[in-house]
Amino acid sequence: MFPGLRLFAFLVWVQPARPIIVDITEPPKSELSTLSQVLLGSLGLSGVLALMAILLGIGLGGLMFWLRRRSA
C-alpha cells in the first residue's frame, strides 16, 4: 500500500458527512453612523480646501512681496 493512499483514505474517513455552512452577516447600520460618516467626510473636504486656500494666499503674498522688493 502506498503511503499517500493511506493518508488519502484517512482524510476521506475523517471528513464529516454534511458540509458546514457559515453565514456571515453584517449588523444593520444605524442612520446615526452614516450621518456621522457624511459629516466627517464633508469636514475633511472643507478642511483640505481651507488649507489649500491658506497655502495659496501665503504663496501669492510671498511672490508679491518678492516682486516688490526686487523692483525697488
Contact map, one row per residue, 1 for C-alpha under 8 A:
111011000000000000000000000000000000000000000000000000000000000000000000
111111000000000000000000000000000000000000000000000000000000000000000000
111111100000000000000000000000000000000000000000000000000000000000000000
011111110000000000000000000000000000000000000000000000000000000000000000
111111111000000000000000000000000000000000000000000000000000000000000000
111111111100000000000000000000000000000000000000000000000000000000000000
001111111110000000000000000000000000000000000000000000000000000000000000
000111111111000000000000000000000000000000000000000000000000000000000000
000011111111100000000000000000000000000000000000000000000000000000000000
000001111111110000000000000000000000000000000000000000000000000000000000
000000111111111000000000000000000000000000000000000000000000000000000000
000000011111111000000000000000000000000000000000000000000000000000000000
000000001111111000000000000000000000000000000000000000000000000000000000
000000000111111100000000000000000000000000000000000000000000000000000000
000000000011111110000000000000000000000000000000000000000000000000000000
000000000000011111100000000000000000000000000000000000000000000000000000
000000000000001111100000000000000000000000000000000000000000000000000000
000000000000000111110000000000000000000000000000000000000000000000000000
000000000000000111111000000000000000000000000000000000000000000000000000
000000000000000001111100000000000000000000000000000000000000000000000000
000000000000000000111110000000000000000000000000000000000000000000000000
000000000000000000011111000000000000000000000000000000000000000000000000
000000000000000000001111100000000000000000000000000000000000000000000000
000000000000000000000111110000000000000000000000000000000000000000000000
000000000000000000000011111000000000000000000000000000000000000000000000
000000000000000000000001111100000000000000000000000000000000000000000000
000000000000000000000000111110000000000000000000000000000000000000000000
000000000000000000000000011111000000000000000000000000000000000000000000
000000000000000000000000001111101100000000000000000000000000000000000000
000000000000000000000000000111111100000000000000000000000000000000000000
000000000000000000000000000011111110000000000000000000000000000000000000
000000000000000000000000000001111111000000000000000000000000000000000000
000000000000000000000000000011111111100000000000000000000000000000000000
000000000000000000000000000011111111110000000000000000000000000000000000
000000000000000000000000000000111111111000000000000000000000000000000000
000000000000000000000000000000011111111100000000000000000000000000000000
000000000000000000000000000000001111111110000000000000000000000000000000
000000000000000000000000000000000111111111000000000000000000000000000000
000000000000000000000000000000000011111111100000000000000000000000000000
000000000000000000000000000000000001111111110000000000000000000000000000
000000000000000000000000000000000000111111111000000000000000000000000000
000000000000000000000000000000000000011111111100000000000000000000000000
000000000000000000000000000000000000001111111110000000000000000000000000
000000000000000000000000000000000000000111111111000000000000000000000000
000000000000000000000000000000000000000011111111100000000000000000000000
000000000000000000000000000000000000000001111111110000000000000000000000
000000000000000000000000000000000000000000111111111000000000000000000000
000000000000000000000000000000000000000000011111111100000000000000000000
000000000000000000000000000000000000000000001111111110000000000000000000
000000000000000000000000000000000000000000000111111111000000000000000000
000000000000000000000000000000000000000000000011111111100000000000000000
000000000000000000000000000000000000000000000001111111110000000000000000
000000000000000000000000000000000000000000000000111111111000000000000000
000000000000000000000000000000000000000000000000011111111100000000000000
000000000000000000000000000000000000000000000000001111111110000000000000
000000000000000000000000000000000000000000000000000111111111000000000000
000000000000000000000000000000000000000000000000000011111111100000000000
000000000000000000000000000000000000000000000000000001111111110000000000
000000000000000000000000000000000000000000000000000000111111111000000000
000000000000000000000000000000000000000000000000000000011111111100000000
000000000000000000000000000000000000000000000000000000001111111110000000
000000000000000000000000000000000000000000000000000000000111111111000000
000000000000000000000000000000000000000000000000000000000011111111100000
000000000000000000000000000000000000000000000000000000000001111111110000
000000000000000000000000000000000000000000000000000000000000111111111000
000000000000000000000000000000000000000000000000000000000000011111111100
000000000000000000000000000000000000000000000000000000000000001111111110
000000000000000000000000000000000000000000000000000000000000000111111111
000000000000000000000000000000000000000000000000000000000000000011111111
000000000000000000000000000000000000000000000000000000000000000001111111
000000000000000000000000000000000000000000000000000000000000000000111111
000000000000000000000000000000000000000000000000000000000000000000011111
